[in-house]
Amino acid sequence: MQIFTCPFCGPRSETEFHFVGDFPKPRPDGMAKVSAETWSDYLHNQNNPKGAASELWMHMACHEIFRMDRHTVTHEVTGSYALSSEAQS
Amino acid sequence: MTAYRVATGGLVDRSKTIRFTFDGKTVEAVEGDTIASALLASGVSIVARSFKYHRPRGVWGAGVEEPNAIVDVSGPVSLTNARATTVLARNGMIVCSVNAAPTAVSDRNAFIDRFARFIPAAFYYKTFMFPTWSLFEPSIRKMAGLGTIVPEGAAVPAADQVNVGCDVLVVGAGPAGLLAALRAAETGCKVILCDDGFAVGGSLLHRSCSIDGMDGRSWADETVARLHALGASVLTRTTAFGIYDHGLVALSQLDAVNGRDRLWRVRPGKVILATGAIERSLPFANNDRPGVMLAEAGLAYLKRYGVAPGRKVVVATNNSVGKATADELSALGISVTLVDSRNGSEIATVNGAKHVESVTLSDGSTITCDAVLVSGGFTPTLHLYCQAKGKLTWDETLQTFVAGAPVPGISVAGAAAACFDIALVVDSVRLALSQCEIDAGNTPASALSLPAFDISPAWPKAGQSGRVWIDLQNDVTAKDIELAARENFVSVEHLKRYTTLGMATDQGKTSNLAGIALMASLTDRSIPEVGTTTYRPPFTPVPFTSLSGARQETMLNPPRRLALEEVHRVMGARLMEYGGWIRPSHYGEGPMEEAAQREALAARESVAIFDGSPLGKIEVVGPQAAELLDFVFYNSMSSLKPGRCRYGLILSESGLVYDDGVVIRVDENRFIVSCSSSHVAGVHTMLESWRQDRFSTDKVFIHNATTAYATVTLSGPKSKAVLEAAGLVIDDATLAHMTTSEVSLGDLAVRVTRVSFTGDRSYEVSVRADQAERLWQLLSESGKPFGIAPIGMEALLILRAEKGYIVIGKDTDGTTLPMDLGMNGPLKSKRVEFSGNRSLLTAEATRPDRPNFIGLEVMDDGGPFAPGAHGIEMTEGRLRSLGYITSSYHSPTLNKPIALALIERGYSRIGDIIEVQHLGARRRARICAPCVFDPEGDRLNG
């Protein structure tokens, strides 16, 4: 089991975490102004890099979403960062 | 001529006799014997039949590397496919050979060996195909496998699981491991030392040597005492079976406490692998006969168990340690003839059908013997190093793979570091400790000065005559490897899978390298060019119970329980699991169907009481609460007035209906979101995700209060009267349908919400969970004069179906969009972004032939339709599904069957008659509106 570090609760077992998606993952607002291709890309495509990745994870114990940078091949975790609400949108 | 117990010696307690049976015959053993040593001591030579050819097999090794002596055990313990070399003999054990019937000695399938040439490696890819493989598969499958699982066997106690950190984990308590652990502990490190044997000592238990002026065993005992005094943990019967990400090492300890196994999850600062080396065989014809054994094992049986391998023993070797083993056996009085390939002397074949009778050398001469001990070299046990992505390198001088570049945090010592002589162990431990940045301190003197390890290659050759065994457990011979090479399965991973070399329960511990070496010579490559297959945990089998720990039976998926569960039991409820909760399905004896009909009628006629506690109650609070709910819900919630409730759908970003529920607005900045009881965690997570993504986290907060409150629902024409009798002053003006209020019921503070899932006048009364029983009793008592009846889930499902109300996941599936349910308003009128909005504009969402949620009338006397039955239509001569029935019941209110379904274009086909098919039978149905009872909704205020 890997160890992930929640910026608020500290190092915990990976089983306490839920993968949310790529970081960042801006939502295409605009309803009809958003093309079908853009919306489909938002719904279905992930970056899935081999190597360094920036991801959004949720710590289920405290429900906070944070950014975690990790290496998808070696599984090394290079950083955990809290997100502020100002950083979004 | 077989093995026998010598007069004196061994570490066993000869004063304590043990009796067990093997294949029905009584075997006498002494305390400390393994099943294998006891069988050898009793002269049992054939302990098994080989996997494919049913050849007689004897004990091969003395430990986990054993490929032959696999047994099933019952009696005081229940084991399947156990290695006889690693199970202690106990009184009353019933031990059976595997893959043999009736016994290993006389096996009715022994004739198969005569047809061996028709069943070489990979025969099942080429034969038994005509007319169809499935004709032969059952019998071939029956013959595959080894032991038998007895379902009624002794229950295995649940295993412990512990998590622990330490500074240094030392794997293996032989001379190198003991020394490394001692030094580390002396420098103040927190040390865990583990060994898979019954006692510590490793090779010290059977090799003569002197350390610090003491014999090896005494030094081992004293070292353990010193380790304990220094606070180190010393674990026996404990295998470090895997290294995982982020430095996790998993240990499997058998019989840790009171017969319970224990799984250790260790995060060590450093790991020292002192895991030893495993001896290899030599290639000669019939090298699988009972009586052929690994040389080191032969010495171990004599020194540890007082069992001699035979009376006239041949030791065949190609290396200096093999010779040293021969010398030690000789010194202990065993008659030994050395056949050393370094002197040009090699065995060509073993003679004897059921046991070794003699060997013929390559020069033609014959030696009469009853045991052949083989030593073809040593392979360091580096599985954990390789699992941690260490790369092996080939050492030509030592003729074996050794650890290559160091892996951070892991070092290797002793025979695992290819120091095959005890004299060199001390130096290798110093090196390993320095790699861990631990001061090696004073090292003990070892009195043995041996010549450097010397070995001459003795790998299998192409075209060797006779049947030369490479993998004993899977019956793989040199000819099978030649076959693989001929058919171009030359990569090491293909070699493994095509021949099954190394795939048995011993994972090729004594056989892999010989197969790789043969493939190398067949394909003109060096051994390192062929390489090894990927190393994966576990090193040896781990009991499933160790991996599941406490998570078994009722703890596997713990259901959630109602605060009122005991009350329901006393009332005669039948409890079943719904959405992860244990809830009443119905009350009273008798079949569920009848009870559900009776309860539903009672609910419509007077008043029902129902436990609705699992329904979600998620509080959304703050100045941006309304904005958040406008985004999360399909329907607008900001326009909801304080004190009122509104039904809504939650969509996923794909536009799919994820959940439905009623939102209560308590006041300007406070909402309570209700959601399906099975989706509470999901909705909570969804609310949190959007809150953190799109809103100011200091302006809106989420709190899941579902289990903080219990909810008792009253439904029916007499529900208002019951509440009034309970002391509530309410009237429809102040508490209209779809409104909420906080009131006192006696001294109970409750929230009363008028909302209905049955279509009748209905009140949901919520109270703090610890006061649930008082509320239930109060309402039950108050309801007695009105004939109040408890109803369970089954009755509720019927009542809501009569009104055409959906149940998420039953009347919706993974493709259902809000327009399929007839909810189009928000899409047209909503001005703000909401979850899933853009998905509702796609071609798929606007398809005119989408499924619509409608009702179906039954047009015959056949009773309710089967849920899941499909509406069908013939199009261009082919049968096509129009959709399917999602809910179907007999309605006691209407006294006829009713059904709900998702049918293509249903809204434009009201009144049409369609065919419905189930298991080949067809019936007719008329499409109607989903609500078949009180469509005006008068009964909400009735």
Interface residues (C-beta under 8 A of the other chain):
Chain A: M1 Q2 I3 H18 V20 R27 P28 D29 G30 M31 A32 V34 A36 W39 Y42 L43 M58 M60 H63 E64 I65 H75 V77 L83 S85 Q88 S89
Chain B: Y244 D245 H246 L248 R265 E653 S654 H684 T685 E688 S689 Q692 D693 R694 F695 S696 T697 D698 I702 E833 N837 R838 S839 L841 T842 A843
